[in-house]
């Protein structure tokens, strides 16, 4: 449905996007995962026509996108990373103003305003000025604006930045509902947990390059070590960390050490016995399936949050 082909974008000496190619299928919930500054927002702005690529093209159902092709651009709804609302106006007036940009007739617009307010659970605050809304409510209204013209493809650029966990979960639920009704969603994030929860397929972007893509299982299978052993950083474990070299390779991260065992420690029981022998209690040790954070670390040598 949405095809991104060989997109290159440079800002002066900064190569923001380097030969980006992706295909997002109809009805897919596709994630673009990468750290801040990786090029996610630049790509979103090129897709919607706000920025022009140096080379490459975007197409929807084999029709090539251009800034002048208004009908094709209307197939997109865009939820920007920054709050894009009139703070002094009410939720209702914001939606009426943005709805008029799409030339909806008054009857159709009123119907859509009711529908989107119902979806984002803001009908009881319809007359309140947006400046009185919490961060999560503003994010939900931002989402409502993007849906007024009933787009086929929804572009969400880090739509949960700065919101509390309850509001984040509410946004997740709303997006899942929209996806189940057939909307194609392209979702950017630097939160590994969001990508794992929401997306059926993912691409990992770093320094303007797509470095891997596939389902969660396919990406985790890129690792030789599927299980990860994480040891919490404490005053106890920090004093013992040198001895872990006997067991395997140790990587120090922000809040824990990651241990990749040597071949002689092929069974978890051997590892835990050795850790107990060293003096590291079980309470500080976690054995878990590899995550997208582990994949990113393996591919780039650094954390997603760096």
N, C-alpha and C positions, 0 to 999 in steps of 0.2 A: 504493500500500500504506500508507505513512505520510504523513499529511497534517497539516501544521502551518498553522493558519489564524488570522491576525490576532492573534498573541500580543503582549501588552503586559505589561511588568513594570517596576515602579518601586520603588526602595529609597529611602525618604525623598525627597530631591530629585534623586536620580540615576535617569535613565531608562535602565534596563539593556537593555530590549528595546522597540523601537518598531514595532509593527504587522508582526511577522515572519510571513511566509507562505512555505511550501516544500512541495513534493511529492517524496517519495522513492519510486521505483518498486521493485517486487519484484525482488530479485536485484541491485540496483544498489549500487555502491561510490560513495557520495556524500560529497564533502568540504565542510567548512565552514571556510573559510580567513579568518583575521583576526588582528590583533595581540592581545597580552595586554590584557584589559580590554574587549574588543569585545562581549562578551555570549555567547560560545560555551558556557561552562560553565553559565551561568544557563539557557540554553535546554535543555541536556542535563538539568539537574535538574528542569525543568518537565516534560519528556517522561516521565521515570521517576516523576514524582509526588512527588518530594522537596520541590519548591517548587510553590506555586499561582500561576498567572498572574492578573494583575488582570483581564484579559479575553482572549477568544479561546479556541480549543479545539484539542485534538490528537485525531486519529482514526486507527485502524488497520483497514484493510478496511471502512471506513465505520462502524465502531463507535467511539463517542466514549469517550476515555479519562477515567477518574476515579480518585481515590485508593482508592475502594472496589471498583473492578472488578479483583479480584485475577487472574482468569483472563486478562484482556487484558494486564495488567502483566507476566505471566509470559512473554509473547511477546518481552520485551526481555531482553537481557543487557547489563550495564553495566560498562565498564572505566573506573574513575575516574582522574582526573589524579593524585591522591594514592595512595600505596600503602596498601591497605586489607586488611592481613593481620595475623594474630597472630604476632608476631616470635619469641616464645619457643617456639612449637609447630612441629612438622615440617610439611613440604609436605603430606604425607598427611593429617595431622590437620586442617590448615586446610581442605582440600578436603572432608573428612568433615563438618566442622562446617557449612560453607556449604551443602553438598549437602542437609543435613537441613532447612534453611530451606525447601526446595522439596518437602518431603514425599516424597522418593524412597525407595522401599523398599530395604533393605540390599543385596539382590542387584543391583538396578538401579544403585544408587549406586556400588558397587564397580566395576561395569563402566564407568561414566562416569568415575570417577577414573582408571582405567587408560587410557582413551581420551584424556582431556585431558592427562595427563602425557606420553603418547606424542607428542601434537601439539606441546606446548611444549618437548619434549626435556629433561624433568627426571626421568625414571624412575630414573636412577642416583643422584638426590639425594632420593629420596622420604622417607627417615627423618631427614634433616638439619634442624635448626632453621632457620627462615627468616632469623633474624638473621645467619647465616653466609653468606647468599646475596649475590651481587653485585647491583648495581642492576638490571642487565639480567635476571637470573634472577627477581628479585622482580616485575619488570614482566611477565614471561612467566607467572608463577604467578597474578598478578592477572588476566591474560587467561584462564587455565585456569578460575578460579573462575566467571567470567562465562558459561562454556560448559556448566557441569554440567547445567543443565536443558534443554539443546538449544534455545536461543531462536531465533526466526525472524529477529529484528532485533538486531544487535550495535551498541551505542553505545560508541564509543571516544573518550574525552576526552583528547587529547594523550598517548597511551599510550607515547611514546618519550622523554618529558622526562627528561633527566639520564642517558641511557644511552650507551654507547660505540657507534661505528659498526657493529661486528660484531653486537652485540645488536639494534641498530635494524634492520639488514637481516634478521635472523632473524625479528623481529616482522613486518616487511613480508611476508616469505615465508609466514608462518603465516596472516596475514589474507588474503592472496591465495588461498591454498588454501581457506580457509573461504568466501570469496566465490564461488569456482568451484564449490563444492558446493551453492550456492544461497542462502547467507545474505546478507541485506541488511545493509549496513554504513553507518553514519553516523559519519564520522571528523572530529574537529576538530583543527586544527593552526595554528600560526603559522609553520611552515616551508614555504615555497613549494615546495622540492624534494620534500617528502613528498606534497603535493597533486598535483603534476604526475606523480609516479611512480605513485600508487595509484588516483586517482579518475577514474571515467568521466565524472562531472559534478560541478560545483562551484558553491558560492555564496560570495561574498565579503561578509563582515560587518565593519562598522566603526561604533563608537559606537552599537551597538544597532540598526543599520539594515542590511538587505540592499541592497548597492549595485550588485550585478551577479550574474548566475548563468548557467550554460550549460556546454558542453564547453570544454576547454582551447582548442580552435581558435576557438570562438565568442567566448570572452573576449579572446583575443589580437587577434581581428579588430575589437574595439572601438577599437583604436589606429589612428591614421592612419599612424604609422611602425611597420612590422612588424619591421624590422631595427634593432637598437640598436648603437651604437658606444660602447664603454666604454674609457676611457683610465685606466690605473692611476695612482694617486696616488703620485708620487715627488718627490724634490727637483728632478729634471729637469722633469717635467711641470708642477709647481706654478708654476715660473718662466715657463712658456710659456702658461699657461691663458688669459690675457687675449687672446692672439692668436687663440684658437679662436673668438672671437665673429665673426671674419671668415667662418667656415665655417657656423656655425649656433648654435642655442640650447644653452647648456651648463648642466647641473644638477649640483651638487656633492653627492655622497653620501659615505657613511662611508669607503669604500676606493677609490673611483674617481669619475671624471667621466663623465657620460652626455652624448653629443653627438647632437642632432637636426639634421641638415644643412638648410641653406637650399635653395631650389629650384634654385639654380645649381649645386649639387653633387649632381646626381641619379645619378651613377655613382660606385661605390665607388673606382674608379681615381683619379678627381679628388680625392676626399677624402684618400686615402693619399698622393697626390702633394703636396697642400697640407700635410699633417701632416709629411711629410719636409722640405718647404721651411721650415716653422716650426722644425723641429729636434726633433720628437718621434719617436723610433725605433719601428719596427714592433713591436718586442718589448713595448712598453707599450700596444699597441692591440689590442682584441678586437672582432671583428664577429660578432654572434650574433643568433639569432631572439629576438624579444621574449618575455619570461617573465611569469608571474603577478605577480612583483615590479614589473615595468614597468606592468602593468595597474593594480595597486593605487596606484602612484605617480601615474599619470595621473588616476585617479579621485579621489584624496584629497589629492594634493600632498605626500605624505610616504611614508617607507619602512614596510614591514611591521614592522620591528623597532623603530620609534620608540616 
